[in-house]
Amino acid sequence: MKIVIIGAGKISSAIIKHATAENHEVTVVDNNAKVIEEIVETYDCMGLVGNGLLNDTLIQAGANKADVVIAATRSDEANMLACLLAKSLGAKSTIARIRNYEYSKQIFHLKETLGITMTINPELESAREIARIMNFPNAIKVESFGSGNVDLVEFFVPENSPLCGQKLLELNKKNQLNVLVCAVERDNNIFIPNGQFEIEAKDKISITCQRTESRRFMEKLGFLESRIKRVMIIGGGGITVYLALELLNNNFDVKIIEANKEKCLELSELLPKATIICGDGSDQRVLSEEGMESSDAIICLTGNDEENIIISLYANKKKVKKIVTKINKVSFGELMEQVEMASIVYPKEITASQIVSYIRATNNTRGSQIKKIYKMVNDKVEILEFDVSENAKVLNKALKDLKLKPNVLIAGITRNGEYILPTGSTIIEKSDSVIVATTNAILNDLDNILA
């Protein structure tokens, strides 16, 4: 596919990384010559220095013949205008990054009026991920599939857990559960496990299950000792607004610490039910005075990765029950891995996964299309959700009769909104959604799981 990306920031870099790895023809447009030079040297793509809001520049970049044009500059208005121009020139589809809270409230009208195919909002998606984590404080990550009816929950297995020593084929029967372990990370090795796999302490495991079952699973195995009520957020940026609104609507107590006085005033107007503190969230004295140690969760959302990590490590030292850290540079995430109960959120990677899902679905017009892609463990594992097409090779066949590629696992099936735990006798039907876990590269179609 031919992809044109306007704006060469952090989000664009993540998209470029994934798109070029999947051998798409990518052209990047930005006013900054140095940034373009760095991207072209790093990735197998074309670069063009210029204004992405000019027809001549867009034509030179090939937007008029592009399959997808992605506008991801820092300006929402520029992104919307770039998409409008690209569409008028002949681009098949356009994607705009739109972050502003006010714009997000009328996003459907904007898409229809401007002919935008898809919008992306890294701040909103990051907030949603954090909000899911707040409901499962012992989880590292929580992602939803099956239109919100299926949870993917990732967590460390603690010492002395009743899980330790259990084979996966015994897990549900022994504990009267209905879950499936779809991925395990152990000593930097990744496993797509079979029924004989035995769980050990310190494993990082991912399960799929019905939404209602995930809470029962965590409670039954002693992971939900207490609920989170008091949340302290450090930093008052875009993610904070979306997240605070979500938490307040679910009766959390929210306190926000932000250094910028003008931003504090804006937050006070947008979030009248939250406590807004104007202060330096990296100052230990401020954190102590504002009750960090009595908070159930600390969420670090400043614009500085290093600051977020330092605050998180300090919160861990003070034994805060749950810590969530926003990080832009994936390499910095390793610094937080020593904190077992910490959750890391990568906004640009969340956005890149959304774009990759759309690109793969667009590239596969006849088969079972991808609804969602979730990347784990530094992109070593993908969890994909497919809509089963009427001509799929896996249709109307029992799973035991399918010869799957190595390191592929059918992790769940949703049918009419209900989760089906896959067994050998399960038959895939038309209009099912099938969730697949794999370490294999680039599955574009459900039939790609077959050997």
C-alpha positions as CSV (number, residue, x, y, z in Angstrom):
1,M,0.0,0.0,0.0
2,K,1.0,3.6,-0.6
3,I,0.9,5.6,2.6
4,V,1.6,9.3,3.1
5,I,2.2,10.7,6.6
6,I,2.1,14.4,7.3
7,G,4.0,15.4,10.4
8,A,7.0,13.6,11.7
9,G,6.5,13.6,15.5
10,K,6.5,10.8,18.0
11,I,3.2,9.3,16.9
12,S,4.3,9.4,13.2
13,S,7.6,7.6,14.1
14,A,5.7,4.7,15.7
15,I,3.4,4.4,12.7
16,I,6.3,4.6,10.3
17,K,8.2,1.8,12.2
18,H,5.2,-0.6,11.9
19,A,4.2,0.4,8.4
20,T,7.7,0.0,6.9
21,A,8.2,-3.3,8.8
22,E,5.1,-4.6,6.9
23,N,6.7,-3.5,3.6
24,H,4.3,-0.6,2.8
25,E,5.5,2.3,0.6
26,V,5.7,5.2,3.1
27,T,6.4,8.9,2.3
28,V,6.7,11.3,5.2
29,V,6.2,15.1,4.9
30,D,7.5,17.6,7.4
31,N,8.8,21.2,7.5
32,N,11.8,20.2,9.5
33,A,14.7,19.0,7.2
34,K,16.7,17.5,10.1
35,V,13.8,15.4,11.4
36,I,13.1,14.1,7.8
37,E,16.7,13.2,7.4
38,E,16.7,11.3,10.7
39,I,13.6,9.4,9.8
40,V,14.8,8.5,6.3
41,E,18.1,7.2,7.8
42,T,16.3,5.1,10.4
43,Y,13.4,3.6,8.4
44,D,13.0,2.4,4.8
45,C,10.8,5.3,3.7
46,M,10.8,8.4,1.5
47,G,11.0,11.9,3.0
48,L,9.8,15.2,1.7
49,V,10.6,18.6,3.3
50,G,7.6,20.9,2.9
51,N,4.3,22.2,4.0
52,G,1.7,19.3,4.1
53,L,-1.1,21.8,3.8
54,L,-0.2,22.8,0.2
55,N,-1.6,21.0,-2.8
56,D,1.7,21.1,-4.6
57,T,3.5,19.4,-1.6
58,L,0.7,16.8,-1.3
59,I,0.9,15.9,-5.0
60,Q,4.7,15.7,-4.8
61,A,4.4,13.3,-1.9
62,G,1.9,11.2,-3.9
63,A,-1.2,11.9,-1.7
64,N,-3.4,12.1,-4.8
65,K,-2.6,8.4,-5.5
66,A,-2.2,7.2,-1.9
67,D,-4.2,4.4,-0.4
68,V,-4.0,6.1,3.0
69,V,-3.0,9.7,4.1
70,I,-2.3,10.1,7.8
71,A,-2.2,13.7,9.2
72,A,-0.5,13.6,12.6
73,T,1.0,17.1,13.2
74,R,0.6,18.8,16.5
75,S,-2.3,20.9,15.3
76,D,-5.8,19.4,15.1
77,E,-6.9,22.1,12.7
78,A,-3.9,21.4,10.4
79,N,-4.6,17.7,10.4
80,M,-8.3,18.2,9.5
81,L,-7.4,20.5,6.7
82,A,-4.7,18.2,5.4
83,C,-7.2,15.3,5.2
84,L,-9.7,17.5,3.5
85,L,-7.2,18.5,0.8
86,A,-5.8,15.0,0.4
87,K,-9.3,13.6,-0.1
88,S,-10.1,16.3,-2.7
89,L,-6.9,15.4,-4.6
90,G,-7.9,11.7,-4.8
91,A,-6.6,9.9,-1.6
92,K,-8.6,6.8,-1.0
93,S,-8.8,7.2,2.7
94,T,-7.6,9.8,5.3
95,I,-6.8,9.5,9.0
96,A,-6.5,12.6,11.3
97,R,-5.0,12.9,14.7
98,I,-7.5,15.0,16.7
99,R,-6.7,15.5,20.4
100,N,-8.7,18.5,21.6
101,Y,-11.4,17.6,24.1
102,E,-13.9,20.1,22.5
103,Y,-13.4,18.6,19.0
104,S,-13.7,15.1,20.3
105,K,-17.3,15.8,21.5
106,Q,-18.3,16.5,17.9
107,I,-16.1,14.0,16.2
108,F,-18.8,12.2,14.2
109,H,-19.9,15.5,12.6
110,L,-16.4,16.5,11.8
111,K,-15.7,13.2,10.1
112,E,-18.8,13.3,8.0
113,T,-18.3,17.0,7.0
114,L,-14.6,16.7,6.2
115,G,-14.7,13.3,4.6
116,I,-12.2,11.9,7.2
117,T,-12.2,8.1,7.2
118,M,-10.8,7.7,10.7
119,T,-9.7,9.8,13.6
120,I,-7.1,8.9,16.2
121,N,-6.8,10.4,19.7
122,P,-3.8,9.1,21.6
123,E,-4.8,10.9,24.8
124,L,-8.3,9.5,24.9
125,E,-7.1,5.9,24.1
126,S,-4.4,6.2,26.8
127,A,-7.0,7.4,29.3
128,R,-9.3,4.5,28.5
129,E,-6.4,2.0,29.0
130,I,-5.5,3.6,32.4
131,A,-9.2,3.6,33.5
132,R,-9.4,-0.1,32.7
133,I,-6.3,-0.7,34.8
134,M,-7.8,1.2,37.8
135,N,-10.6,-1.5,37.9
136,F,-7.9,-4.2,38.2
137,P,-5.2,-2.8,40.4
138,N,-3.1,-6.0,40.4
139,A,-3.1,-6.2,36.6
140,I,-0.3,-4.7,34.5
141,K,-2.5,-4.1,31.5
142,V,-6.1,-4.6,30.6
143,E,-7.4,-4.5,27.0
144,S,-10.8,-5.2,25.7
145,F,-12.0,-7.2,22.6
146,G,-15.3,-8.4,21.3
147,S,-16.9,-5.0,21.4
148,G,-16.0,-4.7,25.1
149,N,-17.3,-8.1,26.2
150,V,-13.9,-9.8,26.4
151,D,-10.9,-8.8,28.6
152,L,-7.3,-9.4,27.9
153,V,-5.6,-9.2,31.4
154,E,-1.9,-9.2,31.9
155,F,-0.3,-9.7,35.3
156,F,2.6,-11.2,37.3
157,V,2.1,-14.4,39.1
158,P,3.1,-13.7,42.7
159,E,5.1,-16.0,45.0
160,N,2.9,-18.7,46.7
161,S,0.1,-18.1,44.2
162,P,-2.3,-21.0,43.9
163,L,-1.5,-20.8,40.2
164,C,2.1,-21.9,40.7
165,G,2.7,-25.5,39.6
166,Q,-0.6,-25.8,37.8
167,K,-0.7,-27.0,34.2
168,L,-3.0,-24.9,32.0
169,L,-5.2,-27.8,31.1
170,E,-6.0,-28.1,34.8
171,L,-6.5,-24.4,35.5
172,N,-10.2,-24.0,34.8
173,K,-11.4,-27.3,36.3
174,K,-9.4,-26.9,39.6
175,N,-10.5,-23.3,40.1
176,Q,-14.0,-23.4,38.5
177,L,-13.0,-20.8,36.0
178,N,-13.6,-20.1,32.4
179,V,-10.4,-18.4,31.2
180,L,-7.6,-19.0,28.7
181,V,-3.9,-18.3,29.1
182,C,-2.8,-17.0,25.7
183,A,0.7,-15.7,26.4
184,V,3.5,-16.1,29.0
185,E,6.7,-14.2,29.4
186,R,9.4,-15.9,31.5
187,D,13.0,-14.8,31.8
188,N,12.7,-12.7,28.6
189,N,11.3,-15.7,26.7
190,I,7.9,-15.6,25.1
191,F,5.6,-18.6,25.1
192,I,2.3,-19.2,23.3
193,P,1.5,-22.1,25.7
194,N,-0.3,-25.4,25.2
195,G,-2.2,-27.3,27.9
196,Q,0.9,-29.0,29.3
197,F,2.5,-25.6,30.1
198,E,3.1,-25.2,33.8
199,I,2.8,-21.8,35.5
200,E,5.7,-20.6,37.7
201,A,6.0,-17.7,40.2
202,K,7.1,-14.4,38.5
203,D,5.6,-15.4,35.2
204,K,3.9,-12.6,33.4
205,I,0.8,-14.2,32.0
206,S,-2.0,-12.9,29.8
207,I,-5.5,-14.3,29.9
208,T,-8.6,-13.8,27.8
209,C,-12.1,-14.3,29.3
210,Q,-15.6,-12.9,29.4
211,R,-15.6,-9.4,31.1
212,T,-17.5,-10.6,34.1
213,E,-15.2,-13.6,34.5
214,S,-12.0,-11.5,34.7
215,R,-13.1,-9.9,38.0
216,R,-14.1,-13.3,39.4
217,F,-10.8,-14.7,38.3
218,M,-8.8,-12.0,40.1
219,E,-10.9,-12.3,43.2
220,K,-10.8,-16.1,43.4
221,L,-7.0,-16.1,43.1
222,G,-6.5,-13.4,45.7
223,F,-5.4,-10.6,43.4
224,L,-8.2,-8.1,44.4
225,E,-7.4,-7.5,48.0
226,S,-8.7,-4.0,47.8
227,R,-10.3,-1.6,45.4
228,I,-8.8,1.7,44.3
229,K,-10.7,4.8,45.5
230,R,-8.2,7.6,45.9
231,V,-6.2,8.5,42.8
232,M,-3.4,11.1,42.5
233,I,-2.5,12.2,39.0
234,I,0.7,14.1,38.3
235,G,0.5,16.3,35.3
236,G,-2.5,18.1,33.8
237,G,-2.2,17.4,30.1
238,G,-4.7,16.0,27.6
239,I,-4.7,12.5,29.0
240,T,-5.5,13.8,32.4
241,V,-8.7,15.5,31.3
242,Y,-10.1,12.4,29.6
243,L,-8.9,10.1,32.5
244,A,-10.2,12.4,35.3
245,L,-13.7,12.6,33.6
246,E,-13.8,8.8,33.3
247,L,-12.7,8.2,36.9
248,L,-15.0,10.9,38.4
249,N,-18.0,9.4,36.6
250,N,-17.1,6.1,38.3
251,N,-17.0,7.7,41.8
252,F,-13.2,7.8,42.2
253,D,-11.7,10.5,44.3
254,V,-9.3,12.4,42.0
255,K,-6.5,14.8,42.9
256,I,-4.4,16.4,40.2
257,I,-1.1,18.1,40.7
258,E,0.0,20.5,37.9
259,A,2.8,23.1,38.0
260,N,1.3,25.5,35.4
261,K,-1.2,28.0,37.1
262,E,-3.1,28.7,33.9
263,K,-3.6,25.0,33.2
264,C,-4.8,24.5,36.8
265,L,-7.5,27.1,36.2
266,E,-8.5,25.3,33.0
267,L,-8.7,22.0,34.9
268,S,-10.7,23.6,37.6
269,E,-13.3,24.6,35.1
270,L,-13.4,21.3,33.2
271,L,-13.2,19.1,36.3
272,P,-15.1,20.9,39.2
273,K,-15.4,17.6,41.1
274,A,-11.6,17.0,41.2
275,T,-9.1,18.5,43.6
276,I,-6.6,20.6,41.6
277,I,-3.3,21.5,43.3
278,C,-0.9,24.0,41.7
279,G,2.5,22.6,42.5
280,D,5.6,20.7,41.4
281,G,4.6,17.0,41.2
282,S,8.3,16.0,41.2
283,D,8.9,17.7,44.6
284,Q,8.8,15.0,47.4
285,R,7.6,17.6,49.9
286,V,4.6,18.5,47.7
287,L,3.8,14.8,47.2
288,S,3.9,14.2,50.9
289,E,1.8,17.2,51.8
290,E,-0.8,16.2,49.3
291,G,-1.1,12.7,50.7
292,M,0.7,10.5,48.2
293,E,1.3,7.8,50.8
294,S,-2.4,7.6,51.6
295,S,-3.4,7.4,47.9
296,D,-4.4,4.1,46.4
297,A,-2.9,4.9,43.0
298,I,-0.3,7.3,41.6
299,I,-0.6,8.1,37.8
300,C,2.4,9.9,36.3
301,L,1.3,11.9,33.2
302,T,3.8,14.7,32.8
303,G,5.3,15.5,29.4
304,N,8.7,14.2,30.6
305,D,9.6,10.5,30.6
306,E,12.4,10.8,33.1
307,E,10.2,12.8,35.5
308,N,7.4,10.3,35.3
309,I,9.9,7.4,36.0
310,I,11.5,9.2,39.0
311,I,8.1,10.0,40.6
312,S,7.0,6.4,40.0
313,L,10.1,4.9,41.6
314,Y,9.6,7.3,44.6
315,A,5.9,6.2,44.9
316,N,7.1,2.5,44.8
317,K,9.5,3.3,47.6
318,K,6.6,4.7,49.6
319,K,4.6,1.5,48.9
320,V,1.8,3.1,46.9
321,K,-0.5,0.2,45.9
322,K,-0.8,1.0,42.2
323,I,1.5,3.0,39.9
324,V,0.8,3.9,36.3
325,T,3.5,5.6,34.2
326,K,3.2,7.3,30.9
327,I,6.3,6.8,28.7
328,N,7.0,7.9,25.1
329,K,10.4,6.1,24.6
330,V,9.8,2.4,24.7
331,S,13.4,1.8,25.8
332,F,12.7,3.7,29.0
333,G,10.1,1.1,29.9
334,E,12.9,-1.3,31.1
335,L,13.6,1.1,34.0
336,M,10.1,0.4,35.4
337,E,10.1,-3.4,34.9
338,Q,11.7,-3.7,38.4
339,V,8.4,-2.4,39.8
340,E,6.1,-5.5,39.5
341,M,2.8,-3.7,40.2
342,A,3.6,-0.8,37.9
343,S,1.7,-0.4,34.6
344,I,3.3,1.4,31.7
345,V,1.3,3.3,29.1
346,Y,2.8,4.1,25.7
347,P,0.4,6.6,23.9
348,K,2.2,6.5,20.6
349,E,2.2,2.6,20.5
350,I,-1.5,2.5,21.3
351,T,-2.1,4.8,18.3
352,A,0.2,2.9,16.0
353,S,-1.6,-0.3,16.7
354,Q,-4.9,1.4,15.8
355,I,-3.4,2.5,12.5
356,V,-1.8,-0.9,11.7
357,S,-5.2,-2.5,12.3
358,Y,-6.8,-0.2,9.8
359,I,-4.1,-0.6,7.2
360,R,-4.2,-4.4,7.4
361,A,-8.0,-4.4,7.2
362,T,-7.8,-2.1,4.2
363,N,-5.2,-4.3,2.6
364,N,-7.4,-7.4,3.0
365,T,-10.7,-6.7,1.2
366,R,-11.9,-10.2,0.6
367,G,-10.9,-12.2,3.6
368,S,-11.7,-12.1,7.4
369,Q,-10.9,-8.6,8.3
370,I,-8.9,-7.4,11.3
371,K,-11.0,-5.5,13.9
372,K,-8.2,-4.9,16.3
373,I,-4.5,-5.5,16.9
374,Y,-2.9,-5.3,20.4
375,K,0.9,-5.6,20.6
376,M,2.6,-6.9,23.7
377,V,6.1,-7.5,25.0
378,N,7.9,-5.0,22.8
379,D,5.9,-6.1,19.7
380,K,7.0,-9.7,20.2
381,V,3.4,-10.9,20.6
382,E,0.3,-9.8,18.7
383,I,-3.3,-10.4,19.9
384,L,-5.6,-9.9,16.8
385,E,-9.3,-10.0,16.5
386,F,-10.8,-11.1,13.1
387,D,-14.4,-10.9,11.8
388,V,-15.0,-14.3,10.1
389,S,-15.9,-14.0,6.5
390,E,-18.2,-16.3,4.6
391,N,-15.4,-17.7,2.5
392,A,-12.9,-18.3,5.3
393,K,-11.2,-21.7,5.2
394,V,-11.7,-22.1,9.0
395,L,-15.4,-21.8,8.7
396,N,-17.6,-24.6,10.0
397,K,-14.6,-26.7,11.1
398,A,-13.8,-27.9,14.6
399,L,-10.7,-26.4,16.1
400,K,-9.1,-29.9,16.6
401,D,-9.3,-30.4,12.8
402,L,-7.4,-27.2,12.0
403,K,-3.7,-27.5,11.4
404,L,-2.3,-24.2,12.9
405,K,1.1,-22.7,12.3
406,P,3.5,-22.9,15.2
407,N,3.1,-20.3,17.9
408,V,-0.5,-19.5,17.0
409,L,-3.3,-19.9,19.5
410,I,-7.0,-19.2,19.1
411,A,-7.5,-17.3,22.4
412,G,-11.3,-16.7,22.2
413,I,-14.4,-16.5,20.1
414,T,-17.3,-14.1,20.5
415,R,-20.7,-14.9,19.1
416,N,-23.6,-12.6,19.6
417,G,-21.7,-10.7,22.2
418,E,-20.9,-13.8,24.3
419,Y,-17.4,-15.2,24.9
420,I,-16.8,-18.8,24.0
421,L,-13.8,-20.5,25.6
422,P,-12.2,-22.4,22.7
423,T,-11.9,-26.2,23.0
424,G,-11.1,-28.9,20.4
425,S,-14.8,-29.4,19.6
426,T,-15.5,-25.6,19.1
427,I,-16.7,-24.8,15.6
428,I,-16.1,-21.4,14.0
429,E,-19.2,-19.9,12.5
430,K,-19.9,-17.1,10.1
431,S,-20.1,-13.7,11.8
432,D,-18.0,-14.9,14.8
433,S,-15.2,-12.8,16.0
434,V,-12.0,-14.8,16.6
435,I,-9.2,-13.7,18.9
436,V,-5.8,-15.0,17.9
437,A,-2.5,-14.8,19.9
438,T,0.8,-15.2,17.9
439,T,4.5,-14.5,17.8
440,N,4.4,-14.9,14.0
441,A,4.9,-11.8,11.9
442,I,2.1,-10.0,10.1
443,L,-1.2,-11.9,10.0
444,N,-3.5,-10.1,7.6
445,D,-6.3,-12.7,7.4
446,L,-7.7,-15.3,9.7
447,D,-6.7,-18.0,7.2
448,N,-3.1,-17.0,7.7
449,I,-3.1,-19.0,11.0
450,L,-3.3,-22.3,9.0
451,A,-0.1,-24.2,8.3
